[in-house]
Amino acid sequence: MTRRPSNSPPRPSDEPAQDNAGQSRKPPLAAGVALVASLPGVGPKRSAALAERGIETLRDLIFHLPRRYEDWRNLTDFPDVQAGVTVTLSGELGKIFERPMRHARWRRWAQALLHGPRGARIRVVWFNLPAYMRGRMPSQQRVLAHGKVTRGADGALELVQPDLHPLSEGTPPPLQPIYRLPAGVGQRLFARLVTQALAEAPVEDAIPAAIRTGLSNAEALRQVHRPQDDADPAALERGESPAHQALAFDELFAFELALCLERERAAQRAGIALDNGAITARWLKELPFALTASQSRAIAEIGADLGKPVQMNRMLMGDVGSGKTLIAFWAALRAVENGYQAVMMAPTELLAEQHHRSFQQLCGRTGVVAGLLTGKTAGGARTSLLRTLESGAMPLVFGTHALIQERVKIRRLGVGVIDEQHRFGVFDRARLKALGAEANLLMMTATPIPRSLALSLFANLEISFLDELPPGRLPIATELASEDELGRVDDIVRAELERGGQAYYVVPRIEAADDSEEDDNDEDDREEERTVAATAERLKRGPLEKFKIAAMHGRMPASDKERVMREFRDGVTSVLVSTTVVEVGIDVAAASIIVIIAAERYGLAQLHQLRGRVGRGSAASRCILVASRGADAAAMERLSVMTRFSAGADIAREDLRLRGPGDLLGARQSGALPLKFIHLIRDPRLIERARTMAEEWLRSDPNLKAADSQPARRAIARMLAHGFSLGDIG
């Protein structure tokens, strides 16, 4: 039984602001901005701790949203208390007993009895008494106590680590926000700071009042931090409350406005016009296979861009194996036949080497010489290559980040190509463009995103889609297995290896105590078995002992990763155990099976990318998704999508249905723009609506000069305060 308790957008800079490591730095604070350090209770240590979390100003404070909420609205009667349930109890707190904990004397253990009506009582325990409560416990007072009920060592029920609210202070908020906070900053202190900031910090809306129909940002923030009595805590925690959606849509409007402005400006940028020529025409005619219809369409779209004296800024989106690299070769040859140079940058040395080798095989008859510049290129070879690039004698070069180092100069850059563009930072892309002020840029990605959504996510770019695979590619058979079937999975892999194939095992952890990842599954006892080292050792000692096994992960030096991957490519090793660092890799024709452990932890797009590591040769390939014992029904539904669909477009559509578009947009911009709320968007129609609203507003006020546009100008300025052009985002 329960009862309620009584009671003008700035022009983007060409030079990104960055620190010594080439990463974006937070822009200096504007004069007159109110700082958190000015609030009572925030000394130098707390101020520094909050600043580490990006909370320096009152605006930062109120835009730091709760991660969850405690529901204090319903009281539980003492006789109805059960183990495993979170409850709110009303009673009188007895005398508190405190002592240091054994083996951790800096931590305080405390215990008391909470007395209810008619002699009912329950033990209350704190294993690490919060600092703000030490010596200030409301003993001998009537309180509300909120916490989880467990059974103690003696079998008695006890309320563990509860929050207390003395009833002498009035009724507490019915839904209490819980924040992610640094050590030394308590929940009560932070809630008090937020209350003060909500009263003092000015909050604007990017959406002009004339077209805004929902909550204002100020009201939305009040509802998020101080929910109304009838609010749905589940919707609040999912970010699906009207207040969360209002904040996300306001930010989305400013983002789409910025993209539309950038698109207009890009259309005015002078670029190098490249006409059709004999080399590309002859090369296409002599290809030993026919282009797909979508490849022909993409070439026509890119060719039309290149023929204009306006800088091309185009994204080529296509599934794994759809033929994006061939399009890139065509664009590079188009530059060369017009007397210009071209570069193609890849995220790894092995991929750059693969592109270089593929170009020689596919384009050797053209007579176009191509160089290769990576971190391994050294000594006289490097000096000679840099000299020929600077003089214009080397028409085409493939490479890695080495292409954008200080000493690299290219005399007449006509086309720059970036493969797997999402693996590069905004500054990397800016540096590549800096090699040729008017050079045309082509970015490529295999990340599956629905066409309609991509047009909004990349509204500042032109986009070409490759939506079909070349004929003859065999689909990858995909199946689900449970963690208990791992032995059977190993047997399948062994049979594949005995037929001459190679295998990937993808695991979620580098090591058991990996603090860089959050794990919401209560399966700590299984984590050890899901690490790279443990999985490699298990396979070596058991089912795959007669095969050579290698391990790879993201913390290894780049040279070691390149060596391991090269040995796998060359067949020196048969099995590669890795984290998702293999998501973007090279073609290994003999790799015919991939096993993904704890597959429910990955998004569909990432699973699709991982699956694309196999099926690069002529043999039939398979992908086995191993689900953890704790995987819930929603996770299994998501994994079943991979067994039903093989095309990236279909995967993207289902991903959109299950997760919503906001996650895709938020992930894309991670580390690039200070976007806080867009990942909360669940309805794809909202993104299209925001883009339409932005376009309509710009038609009435193209330069954002009107008074109603000034808040939007300031919102865009905050987005661009990191000092790069939206044209570099892609």
ZAVO-107019 format. One line per 2 residues: number of its first residue (from 1); for each residue x, y, z of C-alpha. Coordinates in Angstrom, 3 decimals. Layout:
<pts>
NUM	X Y Z ~ ...
</pts>
This chain:
<pts>
1	0.000 0.000 0.000 ~ 1.334 3.460 -0.941
3	0.128 6.981 -0.321 ~ 1.256 10.456 -1.274
5	2.953 12.399 1.514 ~ 0.979 15.402 2.734
7	2.067 18.672 1.492 ~ 25.580 38.123 -37.431
9	26.782 34.808 -37.037 ~ 30.534 35.336 -37.004
11	32.376 34.321 -40.102 ~ 34.167 31.037 -39.370
13	37.900 31.422 -39.021 ~ 40.199 29.667 -41.470
15	42.557 28.759 -38.648 ~ 41.223 26.502 -35.890
17	41.973 27.390 -32.295 ~ 43.914 24.503 -30.824
19	46.240 23.518 -28.063 ~ 49.671 21.978 -28.483
21	48.142 18.578 -29.165 ~ 46.095 19.968 -32.050
23	42.828 19.587 -30.157 ~ 40.147 22.209 -29.783
25	40.372 24.354 -26.711 ~ 37.550 26.100 -24.920
27	37.344 29.728 -26.068 ~ 38.095 32.451 -23.538
29	35.148 33.593 -21.460 ~ 33.447 36.822 -22.483
31	33.744 39.823 -20.187 ~ 30.992 40.053 -17.602
33	30.113 36.342 -17.670 ~ 29.026 35.205 -14.201
35	31.270 32.425 -12.895 ~ 30.307 29.480 -10.712
37	33.263 30.410 -8.508 ~ 31.326 33.530 -7.456
39	28.568 31.483 -5.799 ~ 28.550 30.763 -2.035
41	29.998 27.344 -1.197 ~ 32.255 27.158 -4.269
43	35.868 27.594 -3.277 ~ 38.982 27.130 -5.435
45	38.981 23.307 -5.192 ~ 35.324 22.894 -6.073
47	35.627 25.514 -8.781 ~ 38.540 23.623 -10.355
49	36.724 20.292 -10.082 ~ 33.622 21.719 -11.780
51	35.743 23.364 -14.482 ~ 37.191 19.941 -15.304
53	33.612 18.899 -16.144 ~ 33.165 21.985 -18.308
55	31.136 23.866 -15.670 ~ 32.652 27.340 -15.290
57	29.775 29.770 -15.745 ~ 26.210 29.978 -14.462
59	25.079 29.065 -17.980 ~ 27.245 25.927 -17.869
61	25.670 25.116 -14.518 ~ 22.049 25.209 -15.643
63	22.783 23.415 -18.905 ~ 24.322 20.512 -16.962
65	21.220 18.320 -16.857 ~ 20.368 15.615 -14.308
67	21.272 12.078 -15.301 ~ 18.404 10.523 -13.305
69	15.712 11.338 -10.777 ~ 14.684 9.964 -7.389
71	10.922 9.677 -6.999 ~ 9.885 10.727 -3.467
73	6.197 11.139 -4.313 ~ 4.847 7.936 -2.764
75	5.383 6.733 0.789 ~ 5.658 3.032 1.533
77	4.169 1.635 4.740 ~ 6.727 -0.153 6.908
79	4.935 -3.557 6.712 ~ 5.082 -3.377 2.897
81	8.868 -2.937 2.692 ~ 10.586 -5.662 0.627
83	14.203 -6.399 -0.226 ~ 15.381 -5.177 -3.613
85	12.913 -2.274 -3.793 ~ 13.675 1.449 -3.603
87	11.314 3.097 -1.115 ~ 10.532 6.385 0.627
89	9.750 5.976 4.326 ~ 8.508 8.477 6.891
91	9.603 8.005 10.490 ~ 11.708 9.162 13.405
93	15.437 8.624 13.073 ~ 17.015 7.148 16.200
95	20.456 7.704 17.625 ~ 23.294 7.527 15.056
97	26.309 5.329 15.677 ~ 29.393 6.212 13.597
99	32.834 4.633 13.375 ~ 35.716 4.370 10.902
101	35.510 1.404 8.551 ~ 38.008 -1.396 8.932
103	40.841 -1.295 6.355 ~ 39.574 2.130 5.177
105	39.603 4.358 8.217 ~ 39.065 7.526 6.170
107	35.559 6.214 5.356 ~ 32.761 6.364 7.925
109	30.307 3.557 8.685 ~ 27.070 4.638 10.347
111	23.918 2.915 11.573 ~ 20.606 3.929 13.107
113	17.026 2.728 13.443 ~ 14.170 4.419 11.632
115	10.993 4.138 13.745 ~ 7.604 3.990 12.068
117	4.060 3.848 13.445 ~ 2.906 1.132 15.839
119	6.434 0.067 16.809 ~ 7.589 -0.710 13.264
121	11.242 -0.026 12.558 ~ 13.980 -0.713 10.037
123	17.741 -0.525 10.273 ~ 19.419 2.284 8.309
125	23.050 1.833 7.231 ~ 25.667 4.010 5.530
127	28.844 2.212 4.462 ~ 30.443 5.460 3.390
129	28.704 8.341 5.087 ~ 28.654 11.415 2.790
131	30.885 14.202 4.071 ~ 28.028 16.728 4.226
133	26.120 14.398 6.628 ~ 28.928 13.661 9.084
135	28.139 15.104 12.491 ~ 24.983 16.728 11.104
137	22.610 13.757 10.958 ~ 19.014 14.635 11.944
139	18.881 12.118 14.750 ~ 15.807 12.164 17.016
141	13.944 14.009 14.232 ~ 11.136 13.043 11.882
143	12.522 12.499 8.409 ~ 11.810 11.130 4.989
145	14.374 8.451 4.063 ~ 14.806 7.381 0.441
147	16.944 4.414 -0.552 ~ 17.153 0.771 -1.564
149	16.170 -2.043 0.794 ~ 18.473 -5.062 1.149
151	18.981 -7.862 3.635 ~ 21.860 -7.587 6.074
153	24.214 -10.365 7.108 ~ 21.766 -11.347 9.859
155	18.855 -11.565 7.416 ~ 17.144 -8.418 8.674
157	15.890 -5.784 6.254 ~ 17.927 -2.605 6.107
159	17.775 0.656 4.190 ~ 21.200 1.162 2.612
161	22.855 4.534 2.010 ~ 19.579 6.478 2.021
163	19.125 10.184 1.457 ~ 17.439 11.956 4.366
165	15.175 14.987 4.423 ~ 14.153 16.423 7.838
167	10.426 17.171 7.782 ~ 11.163 20.250 9.880
169	12.513 21.762 6.651 ~ 9.239 21.248 4.810
171	8.253 18.843 2.048 ~ 11.101 17.903 -0.316
173	10.798 18.185 -4.115 ~ 8.718 15.226 -5.302
175	11.218 14.303 -8.032 ~ 14.787 14.970 -6.964
177	17.443 15.350 -9.687 ~ 20.685 13.399 -9.460
179	23.662 14.799 -11.384 ~ 27.001 13.482 -12.592
181	29.392 15.390 -10.381 ~ 33.095 15.419 -9.559
183	34.342 14.286 -6.164 ~ 33.929 16.956 -3.530
185	30.732 18.416 -4.988 ~ 27.655 16.938 -3.311
187	24.200 16.576 -4.825 ~ 22.587 18.970 -2.335
189	25.187 21.651 -2.899 ~ 24.906 21.359 -6.669
191	21.099 21.470 -6.548 ~ 21.313 24.649 -4.483
193	23.757 26.185 -6.980 ~ 21.438 25.303 -9.858
195	18.491 26.938 -8.079 ~ 20.484 30.146 -7.680
197	21.735 30.042 -11.274 ~ 18.208 29.521 -12.623
199	17.203 32.757 -10.883 ~ 20.232 34.767 -11.992
201	21.528 33.483 -15.364 ~ 19.923 34.971 -18.500
203	18.641 32.298 -20.898 ~ 17.822 32.978 -24.556
205	16.016 31.022 -27.259 ~ 17.647 30.504 -30.629
207	14.202 30.053 -32.186 ~ 12.705 33.512 -32.710
209	9.535 34.231 -30.738 ~ 7.582 34.755 -33.977
211	7.945 31.092 -34.958 ~ 8.468 29.355 -31.596
213	5.540 27.160 -30.570 ~ 6.921 25.124 -27.647
215	8.424 25.848 -24.252 ~ 11.051 28.541 -23.917
217	14.527 27.416 -22.889 ~ 14.123 29.119 -19.509
219	10.899 27.258 -18.708 ~ 12.281 23.974 -20.111
221	15.347 24.224 -17.883 ~ 13.174 24.897 -14.836
223	11.094 21.806 -15.597 ~ 14.167 19.631 -16.122
225	15.881 20.686 -12.896 ~ 12.684 21.023 -10.846
227	10.110 18.660 -12.371 ~ 6.448 19.217 -11.734
229	4.595 16.908 -9.350 ~ 2.890 15.016 -12.172
231	6.013 14.608 -14.346 ~ 6.935 11.163 -15.689
233	10.349 10.240 -14.199 ~ 10.961 7.580 -16.861
235	10.443 10.119 -19.658 ~ 12.705 12.576 -17.838
237	15.501 10.018 -17.538 ~ 15.192 9.056 -21.222
239	15.313 12.713 -22.231 ~ 11.849 12.396 -23.759
241	9.989 14.896 -21.598 ~ 8.538 17.977 -23.345
243	11.183 20.087 -21.609 ~ 14.079 17.955 -22.906
245	12.635 17.942 -26.404 ~ 12.241 21.731 -26.342
247	15.915 22.200 -25.419 ~ 17.005 19.765 -28.123
249	14.843 21.373 -30.808 ~ 16.096 24.875 -29.998
251	19.681 23.655 -30.348 ~ 18.788 21.773 -33.521
253	17.319 24.928 -35.072 ~ 20.554 26.842 -34.405
255	22.609 23.969 -35.816 ~ 20.546 23.741 -39.019
257	20.659 27.531 -39.323 ~ 24.454 27.407 -39.145
259	24.613 24.633 -41.756 ~ 22.343 26.549 -44.144
261	24.475 29.683 -43.757 ~ 27.625 27.684 -44.420
263	26.101 26.104 -47.513 ~ 25.295 29.550 -48.894
265	28.806 30.795 -48.199 ~ 30.363 27.669 -49.703
267	28.502 28.371 -52.941 ~ 30.434 31.668 -53.160
269	33.921 30.247 -52.553 ~ 36.181 30.295 -55.577
271	37.410 26.891 -56.664 ~ 39.422 25.186 -59.373
273	37.366 24.188 -62.415 ~ 38.365 20.792 -63.820
275	37.061 19.808 -67.262 ~ 36.528 16.360 -68.724
277	39.681 14.932 -70.264 ~ 41.108 12.034 -72.226
279	42.643 10.167 -69.270 ~ 39.408 9.620 -67.326
281	37.383 8.861 -70.460 ~ 39.863 6.213 -71.614
283	40.229 4.772 -68.115 ~ 36.495 4.302 -67.631
285	36.196 2.705 -71.058 ~ 38.979 0.190 -70.339
287	37.771 -0.922 -66.884 ~ 37.407 -4.736 -66.776
289	33.922 -4.437 -65.263 ~ 30.828 -2.299 -65.648
291	30.043 0.489 -63.211 ~ 26.890 0.231 -61.153
293	24.152 2.731 -61.881 ~ 24.845 4.544 -58.604
295	28.577 4.774 -59.412 ~ 27.765 6.326 -62.783
297	25.369 8.755 -61.102 ~ 27.967 9.740 -58.482
299	30.595 10.353 -61.171 ~ 28.140 12.591 -63.035
301	27.338 14.568 -59.855 ~ 30.975 14.979 -58.864
303	31.941 15.810 -62.430 ~ 29.348 18.590 -62.556
305	30.793 20.048 -59.330 ~ 34.353 19.845 -60.585
307	33.432 21.617 -63.806 ~ 32.413 24.786 -61.946
309	34.787 27.524 -60.727 ~ 33.386 26.980 -57.207
311	35.075 24.864 -54.571 ~ 33.518 21.388 -54.319
313	32.658 20.236 -50.796 ~ 30.965 16.863 -51.315
315	30.359 13.749 -49.249 ~ 30.277 10.317 -50.903
317	28.227 7.906 -48.792 ~ 28.185 4.240 -49.643
319	28.022 0.818 -48.090 ~ 31.100 -1.292 -47.458
321	32.186 -2.628 -50.874 ~ 29.968 -0.291 -52.911
323	32.880 1.080 -54.954 ~ 33.685 4.406 -53.295
325	37.434 3.989 -53.878 ~ 36.943 3.755 -57.646
327	35.058 7.070 -57.582 ~ 37.939 8.617 -55.633
329	40.445 7.379 -58.227 ~ 38.326 8.921 -60.988
331	38.250 12.302 -59.206 ~ 42.023 12.181 -58.686
333	42.622 11.400 -62.351 ~ 40.317 14.287 -63.311
335	42.641 16.657 -61.434 ~ 45.758 15.178 -63.035
337	44.443 15.390 -66.606 ~ 43.796 19.108 -66.005
339	47.383 19.708 -64.912 ~ 46.699 19.674 -61.160
341	47.686 17.341 -58.326 ~ 45.560 15.154 -56.047
343	45.936 13.652 -52.580 ~ 44.021 10.850 -50.874
345	44.270 10.621 -47.080 ~ 43.376 7.463 -45.116
347	43.315 6.935 -41.330 ~ 45.898 4.113 -41.219
349	49.135 3.259 -42.992 ~ 47.789 -0.103 -44.105
351	44.719 1.463 -45.700 ~ 46.866 4.103 -47.419
353	49.137 1.328 -48.724 ~ 46.101 -0.612 -49.923
355	44.762 2.402 -51.835 ~ 48.200 3.002 -53.360
357	48.488 -0.631 -54.438 ~ 44.909 -0.688 -55.793
359	45.547 2.484 -57.802 ~ 48.622 0.944 -59.405
361	46.660 -2.180 -60.303 ~ 43.554 -0.412 -61.563
363	45.052 2.751 -63.039 ~ 48.543 1.667 -64.052
365	47.743 1.893 -67.762 ~ 47.033 5.598 -67.477
367	50.727 6.294 -66.857 ~ 49.902 8.485 -63.855
369	52.596 8.142 -61.209 ~ 51.430 7.933 -57.585
371	53.495 8.340 -54.435 ~ 52.959 7.073 -50.895
373	53.619 9.235 -47.836 ~ 53.152 7.722 -44.368
375	54.928 7.871 -41.049 ~ 57.278 5.151 -42.265
377	58.438 7.201 -45.247 ~ 61.802 8.523 -44.088
379	65.256 9.658 -45.090 ~ 66.054 10.277 -48.715
381	62.802 8.759 -49.947 ~ 60.787 11.251 -47.904
383	62.936 14.211 -48.941 ~ 62.627 13.259 -52.601
385	58.862 12.791 -52.405 ~ 58.336 16.123 -50.631
387	60.462 17.857 -53.263 ~ 58.452 16.391 -56.163
389	55.175 17.304 -54.496 ~ 56.281 20.891 -53.924
391	57.535 21.221 -57.498 ~ 54.381 19.671 -58.976
393	56.277 16.767 -60.549 ~ 54.381 14.170 -58.458
395	50.775 14.279 -59.673 ~ 49.160 12.046 -57.057
397	50.016 10.956 -53.519 ~ 48.338 8.594 -51.069
399	49.019 8.858 -47.372 ~ 47.991 9.227 -43.757
401	48.227 12.144 -41.329 ~ 51.766 12.481 -42.675
403	50.223 14.408 -45.591 ~ 49.241 17.293 -43.328
405	52.522 17.757 -41.490 ~ 54.263 21.121 -41.516
407	56.857 20.423 -44.219 ~ 54.393 19.057 -46.791
409	53.655 21.515 -49.607 ~ 51.733 20.749 -52.789
411	52.164 23.137 -55.674 ~ 48.852 22.778 -57.528
413	46.380 20.802 -55.472 ~ 43.176 20.309 -57.429
415	41.418 17.516 -55.518 ~ 41.729 16.269 -51.946
417	40.058 12.990 -50.936 ~ 39.495 11.916 -47.322
419	38.612 8.259 -46.821 ~ 36.720 7.183 -43.682
421	36.294 10.879 -42.935 ~ 34.718 10.291 -39.520
423	38.076 8.987 -38.295 ~ 39.655 12.410 -38.764
425	39.214 15.485 -36.600 ~ 37.950 18.805 -37.903
427	41.478 20.209 -37.734 ~ 42.843 17.350 -39.844
429	40.326 18.166 -42.561 ~ 41.124 21.871 -42.279
431	44.845 21.186 -42.669 ~ 44.266 19.098 -45.774
433	42.207 21.894 -47.324 ~ 44.984 24.332 -46.413
435	47.279 22.489 -48.841 ~ 45.288 24.123 -51.643
437	43.154 27.178 -50.945 ~ 40.824 26.515 -53.886
439	41.144 22.725 -54.047 ~ 38.020 20.583 -54.322
441	37.270 18.263 -51.412 ~ 35.666 14.816 -51.562
443	34.947 13.037 -48.257 ~ 33.913 9.387 -48.091
445	32.156 7.352 -45.422 ~ 30.628 3.898 -45.076
447	28.626 4.780 -41.956 ~ 25.018 3.854 -42.786
449	22.688 6.838 -42.418 ~ 19.251 7.063 -44.079
451	19.215 9.355 -47.105 ~ 16.597 11.768 -45.724
453	18.455 12.116 -42.438 ~ 21.832 12.540 -44.135
455	20.488 15.505 -46.091 ~ 19.806 17.256 -42.777
457	22.890 16.051 -40.900 ~ 25.157 17.223 -43.717
459	23.106 20.179 -44.893 ~ 26.321 22.161 -45.429
461	27.591 19.624 -47.979 ~ 26.562 18.199 -51.303
463	26.005 14.438 -50.999 ~ 26.294 11.548 -53.432
465	24.944 8.120 -52.514 ~ 26.152 4.692 -53.613
467	23.140 2.554 -52.788 ~ 23.956 -0.700 -54.566
469	26.774 -3.245 -54.526 ~ 28.681 -4.463 -57.581
471	27.253 -7.716 -58.969 ~ 28.799 -10.951 -57.732
473	29.386 -9.984 -54.090 ~ 28.162 -12.753 -51.794
475	26.030 -11.702 -48.818 ~ 27.544 -12.363 -45.388
477	25.537 -14.975 -43.477 ~ 24.787 -13.539 -40.028
479	23.568 -15.517 -37.028 ~ 22.939 -15.006 -33.327
481	24.447 -17.115 -30.557 ~ 24.286 -16.906 -26.783
483	27.271 -16.657 -24.494 ~ 26.581 -20.233 -23.382
485	27.137 -21.390 -26.989 ~ 30.670 -20.012 -27.226
487	32.117 -23.533 -27.466 ~ 29.989 -24.251 -30.532
489	31.040 -20.934 -32.045 ~ 34.726 -21.815 -31.534
491	34.136 -25.129 -33.322 ~ 32.644 -23.280 -36.301
493	35.671 -20.985 -36.414 ~ 38.085 -23.936 -36.223
495	36.367 -25.606 -39.184 ~ 36.647 -22.356 -41.166
497	40.361 -22.069 -40.370 ~ 40.955 -25.666 -41.418
499	39.479 -24.781 -44.822 ~ 42.087 -22.035 -45.188
501	40.096 -19.083 -43.910 ~ 41.012 -16.485 -41.312
503	38.966 -15.190 -38.392 ~ 38.329 -12.089 -36.296
505	37.192 -12.151 -32.678 ~ 35.947 -8.722 -31.506
507	35.659 -8.212 -27.741 ~ 34.440 -5.184 -25.750
509	37.324 -4.756 -23.339 ~ 41.066 -4.231 -23.464
511	41.436 -5.242 -19.847 ~ 39.094 -6.073 -16.987
513	39.575 -2.833 -15.035 ~ 39.069 -0.504 -17.989
515	37.738 2.703 -16.451 ~ 37.466 4.410 -19.831
517	34.250 2.565 -20.551 ~ 31.021 2.574 -18.602
519	29.392 -0.771 -18.143 ~ 25.774 -0.749 -17.126
521	25.495 -4.553 -17.164 ~ 25.759 -6.117 -13.721
523	28.161 -8.819 -14.925 ~ 31.491 -7.880 -13.420
525	32.368 -11.511 -12.938 ~ 32.240 -12.029 -16.707
527	34.289 -8.999 -17.703 ~ 37.596 -10.784 -17.312
529	36.534 -13.296 -19.963 ~ 35.672 -10.531 -22.436
531	39.077 -8.869 -22.603 ~ 41.478 -9.047 -25.526
533	44.193 -10.818 -23.544 ~ 41.860 -13.336 -21.861
535	40.100 -14.220 -25.114 ~ 43.388 -14.683 -26.975
537	44.719 -16.861 -24.149 ~ 41.529 -18.958 -24.046
539	41.719 -19.632 -27.770 ~ 45.438 -20.453 -27.639
541	44.994 -22.939 -24.801 ~ 41.837 -24.520 -26.133
543	39.923 -24.848 -29.367 ~ 42.332 -22.983 -31.689
545	45.641 -24.026 -30.139 ~ 47.173 -25.184 -33.408
547	46.601 -21.838 -35.142 ~ 48.612 -18.668 -34.744
549	46.644 -16.026 -32.831 ~ 47.432 -12.313 -32.521
551	45.899 -9.568 -30.386 ~ 45.339 -5.887 -31.118
553	43.716 -2.931 -29.356 ~ 43.625 0.861 -29.442
555	46.184 1.431 -26.684 ~ 48.955 -0.289 -28.613
557	51.514 1.930 -30.348 ~ 50.559 2.629 -33.955
559	53.601 0.731 -35.202 ~ 52.560 -2.395 -33.292
561	48.996 -2.201 -34.601 ~ 50.271 -1.816 -38.164
563	52.589 -4.828 -37.714 ~ 49.833 -7.047 -36.287
565	47.395 -6.057 -39.030 ~ 49.999 -6.524 -41.750
567	50.836 -10.024 -40.499 ~ 47.129 -10.876 -40.476
569	46.710 -9.533 -44.001 ~ 49.674 -11.557 -45.214
571	48.427 -14.759 -43.606 ~ 51.185 -15.010 -40.997
573	48.468 -15.198 -38.312 ~ 45.141 -16.986 -38.668
575	43.111 -15.328 -35.900 ~ 43.008 -11.693 -34.836
577	41.504 -10.909 -31.426 ~ 40.762 -7.209 -31.184
579	38.562 -4.434 -29.886 ~ 36.593 -2.341 -32.378
581	39.860 -0.816 -33.595 ~ 39.401 -3.176 -36.580
583	36.155 -1.406 -37.515 ~ 38.041 0.490 -40.177
585	40.664 -1.785 -41.643 ~ 42.129 -3.170 -44.798
587	40.860 -5.847 -47.150 ~ 41.869 -9.338 -46.005
589	40.534 -11.598 -48.724 ~ 40.981 -14.808 -46.705
591	39.096 -13.463 -43.656 ~ 35.840 -15.397 -43.866
593	34.400 -15.305 -40.339 ~ 34.011 -12.702 -37.600
595	32.800 -13.376 -34.053 ~ 31.574 -10.362 -32.068
597	31.438 -11.003 -28.315 ~ 28.856 -9.111 -26.214
599	27.397 -7.852 -29.482 ~ 24.508 -6.119 -27.701
601	26.937 -3.418 -26.551 ~ 27.391 -2.038 -30.051
603	25.128 0.056 -32.233 ~ 23.779 -1.349 -35.486
605	25.954 0.936 -37.596 ~ 29.070 -0.247 -35.779
607	28.051 -3.896 -36.066 ~ 27.517 -3.392 -39.791
609	30.984 -1.848 -40.117 ~ 32.529 -4.737 -38.192
611	30.688 -7.289 -40.295 ~ 32.179 -5.643 -43.347
613	35.651 -6.839 -42.294 ~ 34.809 -10.207 -43.889
615	33.383 -11.030 -47.275 ~ 36.217 -9.267 -49.112
617	37.205 -12.378 -51.074 ~ 35.417 -14.897 -53.256
619	34.573 -17.355 -50.444 ~ 31.266 -17.353 -48.567
621	31.616 -15.544 -45.252 ~ 29.741 -15.445 -41.983
623	29.304 -13.226 -38.943 ~ 28.352 -14.612 -35.517
625	26.928 -12.190 -32.964 ~ 27.376 -13.555 -29.446
627	24.894 -12.021 -27.000 ~ 25.671 -11.842 -23.269
629	23.529 -13.749 -20.800 ~ 22.193 -10.471 -19.470
631	21.080 -9.082 -22.838 ~ 17.478 -7.896 -22.592
633	14.646 -8.233 -25.099 ~ 15.295 -4.825 -26.656
635	18.944 -5.718 -27.257 ~ 18.003 -9.041 -28.847
637	15.493 -7.294 -31.126 ~ 18.237 -4.933 -32.258
639	20.656 -7.791 -32.924 ~ 18.034 -9.672 -34.915
641	18.051 -6.784 -37.392 ~ 21.568 -7.832 -38.395
643	20.364 -11.336 -39.259 ~ 17.517 -10.029 -41.430
645	19.250 -7.268 -43.376 ~ 22.609 -6.986 -45.124
647	22.425 -3.595 -46.890 ~ 23.592 -0.521 -45.019
649	20.481 1.424 -46.056 ~ 18.233 -1.182 -44.440
651	20.384 -1.278 -41.299 ~ 20.246 2.524 -41.084
653	16.466 2.523 -41.452 ~ 16.049 0.019 -38.624
655	18.596 1.851 -36.484 ~ 16.563 5.009 -36.968
657	13.381 3.179 -35.974 ~ 14.905 1.693 -32.813
659	17.150 4.494 -31.571 ~ 15.876 7.662 -33.179
661	17.916 10.128 -35.261 ~ 19.264 12.190 -32.376
663	21.814 9.542 -31.390 ~ 23.210 9.521 -34.930
665	23.496 13.307 -35.002 ~ 24.928 13.559 -31.508
667	27.518 10.850 -32.180 ~ 28.568 12.420 -35.448
669	29.364 15.699 -33.806 ~ 31.042 14.261 -30.709
671	34.141 16.322 -30.051 ~ 33.422 18.661 -32.945
673	30.660 21.003 -31.823 ~ 29.446 21.790 -28.299
675	26.076 20.139 -28.924 ~ 24.451 19.076 -25.654
677	20.922 18.021 -26.422 ~ 20.485 16.983 -30.045
679	21.022 13.324 -29.143 ~ 17.701 13.551 -27.263
681	15.767 13.959 -30.521 ~ 13.800 10.791 -31.287
683	11.538 11.835 -34.172 ~ 13.284 12.228 -37.572
685	10.548 14.617 -38.647 ~ 11.829 17.126 -36.083
687	15.176 17.333 -37.878 ~ 13.495 17.993 -41.203
689	11.181 20.514 -39.516 ~ 14.152 22.349 -37.966
691	15.882 22.525 -41.332 ~ 12.712 23.842 -43.009
693	12.269 26.456 -40.260 ~ 15.892 27.545 -40.627
695	15.611 27.879 -44.406 ~ 12.369 29.858 -44.132
697	13.790 32.194 -41.500 ~ 16.882 32.875 -43.629
699	14.680 33.761 -46.576 ~ 13.147 36.518 -44.477
701	16.389 37.558 -42.768 ~ 19.325 36.168 -44.820
703	22.030 37.906 -42.776 ~ 20.371 37.538 -39.366
705	20.254 41.307 -38.909 ~ 16.787 41.525 -37.342
707	16.440 41.953 -33.589 ~ 14.596 38.613 -33.339
709	17.637 36.914 -34.932 ~ 20.201 38.106 -32.409
711	19.789 35.191 -29.966 ~ 20.224 32.806 -32.895
713	23.372 34.682 -33.922 ~ 24.743 34.231 -30.408
715	23.823 30.521 -30.369 ~ 25.705 30.002 -33.637
717	28.631 32.006 -32.312 ~ 28.876 29.614 -29.372
719	28.911 26.688 -31.797 ~ 31.659 28.290 -33.850
721	33.669 29.580 -30.892 ~ 36.125 26.710 -31.325
723	37.430 28.520 -34.372 ~ 36.725 26.245 -37.327
725	34.443 26.447 -40.322 ~ 31.327 24.325 -40.472
727	32.530 23.476 -43.961 ~ 35.216 21.382 -42.336
729	32.860 19.265 -40.266 ~ 31.412 16.704 -42.612
</pts>
